[in-house]
Amino acid sequence: MRIIVTGAAGFIGANLVKALNDRSESSIIAVDELTQGEKFSNLADCEIDGYLDKNEFLRLIQSRSLPRADVVFHQGACSDTMETDGRYMMENNYRYSLDVLRWCQQTKTPLIYASSAAVYGLGPTFSENRINEKPLNVYGYSKFLFDQAVRRELASLSIPVVGLRYFNVYGPRESHKGRMASVSFHHFNQFRSDGRVRLFEASHGYANGEQRRDFIYIDDIVAGNLHFWENPVSGIYNLGTGRAQSFNDVALAVVNTMREEIDQPLLALEAAVGQGLIEYVAFPGALKHKYQAFTKADLTKLRATGCDINFQSVEHGTAQYVRWLQKNRG
């Protein structure tokens, strides 16, 4: 078995490598770009067969010098929704992915790649249909454009290609992402340092902290990738929980898990707000027309493939994550 994981030192890639190891798979070629050198730590407890710099990997697949693999999990991308360099984003996300797609088809290597719910923009409908796809930023556009390239080739594919549109992912191995890390990660650090979590005040028709997104735990993202490796059905599918939960839910799960660890009683939202453990700050005007205040994956297509993952709730997944952070951050 020979497996290639691009973006292998990143958040989702590293968790996928670790899960493959847990299934006794270690013949893994890890592909990444380690200018941000601290990302190596995401792979320090993993077993891989070799490492390729992204540029070397591209040179090898463009020249058709790399032998085929049993599967490529293409997780490598710039995921910064605030990035404004469109030339860089299109080269790094769109052109890179096209090269991977062409090599996979030429070598008969199945491809499972990361798309994004960012293709939907403000929604309000989050199902895999062109009419619903209105990206708000160049990151979302780069993902949308590659999805469109895949759609054009679906009928003529020689080997399976699966695109997974990730919703709001959170969990271990994301600390290198900085400001682009999950809200769970930032809430944990806020509560740890300041004793409180800060959320946005009312906006977009939602009350304080009641803006809602489809938050999905990293283990469920990994499970989705492994499902399509074992059950390849070419197409583009949402990978979220199918639930929209509030930022209040996330904040309260962080607060209560951290309180539980020091034997303090669990609190309802009103009590946490009343005690100043959750506070609300003004919604930034600059984000008003660029902010997804609601996301919720339509799972109809995903479930039709036989994917029966029981996706974790915010309460359960966040509690797991906070305990991991407490154990691994000292």
N, C-alpha and C positions, 0 to 999 in steps of 0.2 A: 504494500500500500504506500503510495507516494502522494502527499497532500501539500498543496501550496496555500498559504494564508498571507494575503497582502494586508498591510496595516497591522502586522502581527504584534507589534509592540504597543499599539494603541489600546484604547478602552475595550472595544468589542473584540478586536482581533486577539488580544491576550487572553481574554476569558474563553474564547473559542479554542485557542491552543491548549489551555489548561483542561477544558472539557474533553478534548480529543485525547490528551494524556490519560485522563481518568477512564477512557475506553481502551486503554493500552495501545493507542496510536502515538508513535513518536517519530515516524518517518515523515517529518514535517519540514518543509522549506519555509522559513519565516522571511517575509519581504517587508522592508520598512525603510524609512529615512530618518536616521538618528542624529540629525543636527541638534534636536532637543534631546541631549544625551541621557537625561534622567529617565527617559521612557524605558531604558534597558531593564529597570527594576521590575517592570510588569512581566518580564519573561524569566526572571532569575530563578523562579521555582518551577519552570517548565522544562520539558525535554524536547529539543528540536534536533533535526538532522543537519541543518545548515542555515546560514543567513545570507541573504542577498540584499544589497542596497537597491532601493527602488530604481535608480537610474541604470544600474547593471542589469536588473531584471528586465527593464524595458528594452535595453539593447539586445538582450538574448532573445526575447520574444519577437521583436521587430525583425531580427535577422533569422528567425526560425531556428535558433541554435539550442534552444532548451527542449529537452525531451518531454513528452507528454506526462501528465500527472493523472491520478485517479479522480481528482476533483480540485477545483480552485474555489476557495472562499475569498472573494474580493471585497475586503473591508477598507482598503486604503483610500483615503480621501481627505481633503480639507473640509472640516465640518463647521467652520466658523461662520455663523449666519450674519455676523457683522463685517465680514471681509468685503472690501469694496474693490479690490483689484480683480476685475472681471477676466482679464487676460490670464492671470495666474490660476484663477478658479476653473476656467474652462480647460486649460492645459492639464491641470492636476486631477480634475474630476471627470471631465467629459472625454478628452482625447486619450488619457491614460486608460479609461474603461473601454473605449473602442479598441485600443490595441490588445487589451486582455481578451475581449470578446472574439476578435478575429483569430488570435492565436488558439483560443480554446476550440473554436469551430474547426480550424485547420488540423489540430492535433487530436480531435475527438475527445476533448476533456470537458466534462460537465462543469458548468459555472453557476455558482450561487453568489449573488452580489448584493451590496447594501444600497438601497435607495432610501428615500426619506419622506416623511409626512410633510416636509417643507414644500413639496410640490403642490399642496392644496391651498397654500396661502391662508386667507381668512376663512376658508370654508364657504358655507356652513356644512356642506356635504362631503364626507370623507370616504368615498368609494372609488374604485379604480376605473374611472371613466374620464375621458379627455375633457368633458364639459366641466368637471369639478377641479381641474388642475390650473391654478392661477398663482404661481410662485411669487413671493414678495421680495425676494433677494436673489443675488446671483448664485448663491449656494443652491437654493431651491431650483433655480433655473438649470444649473449644471446637471442636477439629478434628473429633472424632468426631461431634458434633452436626450440624455442617455436612455432613459426609459422609452422615449419615442423611437430611438434607433433600434432598440430591442423589439419593440412592437412591429416595426416594419419587417423584421426578419423571422418572426415567430413561425410563420407558415412554412418557411424553408430551412429551419434549423436542422443540422445533422446530429446534434447532441443537445441534451437539455440545458436550458438557461432559465434561471429563477431569479427574479428581482424581489427583494423584501423591503417594503417601505416601513422603516422603523419610526415609531412614534417617540414619545419622550422617555429615553432610556436612562436608568440610574443603577448604580451598584459599584462593587469593588473595581479597582484598577483604573480610576478615572481622574486621580488627583492632578496629573500632568496637564489636564485640559484647562486649568485656570478658570477664567470667568465663564468659559463654555461648559464647565462641569454642571452636573444636575442640580436642581434646586434642593434635593435632599442633602447633597454634599455641602452646599453653601449654608443651609439651615443648621446642619450639624456644627459647622465651624463657628457660625454666629452664636449659637447657644453655648458652645464651649467657651468662647472668649468673652461674650458680653452678657450671657445669662438671658438672652431673649432672641427671638426670631423676627425678622422684619419682612412684611408682605406689602403688596400694593393696596392702596385704598380702592374704593369703588371705581370701576371703569367698564366701558363696553356693555353697560346694562347689568353688570354684576355687582353685588354688594362687596364690602371689604373682604379681600382674600378669597372671594368666591369664583374668581376666574377659574376655568376648568380645563384640564388637559387629560389626555390618555397617557398615564405614566406606566411604563412597563419595566419590570425588573430584568436585569441583565441575564439571569439564568433562563428566563423565558425567551429572550432573544436568541440565546445559544440553542435552546431546544428547538426553536423554529428553523434555524439553519440545519441542524442535524436531521430534523424531520424530512426536509427536502433533499438532503443527501441520500437518505434511505428510500425516499418516495418521490423521485424527481417528476414533477409535472410542470413543464415550461409555462411561464407566465409571470405576471407582476402582481404581488399580493401585499395587502396591508399586514403589518406585524405589530399589533397593539393589543390591548386587553379587551377592547370593545366597551370600555367603561370610561366615562369622563368624571374625574374626581377633582375636588377643589384644592387650591394651594393651602387652604386652611387644613384640609385633611393631611397633607404632607407635613406641614409645620407641627400639627398636634401629635402626629405619629413620632416625629423626632423628639419633641419635648417629653412625651410620656415614656418613650423608651429610655431616654437618658435619666428621667426621674426614677423609673423602675430600677435602674441599675444601682441607685443609691437608696433604695427602699423608701422612696417617697410615693404617696398615693397618685393614682392616675387622675387626670383632670378632664372635665368637659371643656369645649372650646370657650364658652363664656367665662369660665373660671380662669383659664389660661390667659385670656385677654385681660380680665379684671386684675390679675396679679402682675401684669406687665411682661409676661413670658412670651406673648405674641403681640406685636405692635404693627400698625399700619402707617406707611409712608405715602406721600403723594405720587400718583402715577405720572411718569415722565411724559410731558407733552410730545417730545420727539418720537415716542414709540406708538403714539395713538393709532396710526394707520399702518404700522409695521409689526403688530403684536398679535400672536395667536391667542386670543382670550378663551377659545374653546376648540378642542380637538377630540374626536372620538372615532376610532377605527371601525369601519364597517367590515365585519369579518365573514361576510357571506361567501366570497370567493375562497378565502383561506380555509374555511370549514368544509367547503365542497371538495377540497383535495384530500380530505381525511385527517387533517391536522386537528387533533382533539386536545391540545394543551390546555390544562386548567390554569389560566393565567392568574398570577398572584394579585391580590388587592394592594393598594397603597399601604394600608395598615400593616399587612403581613410582610411585604417586601421591604418597606422602610425600616421596620424593626430589625429584620435580618441585617440590613446594610449598616445601620447605626451600631449594632453589636460588632460587626466586622471592623468598622472604623475605630471603635474604642479599643479593640484588641490590637489593631495593626498600626495605630498612630501614636501609641504611647500615652 
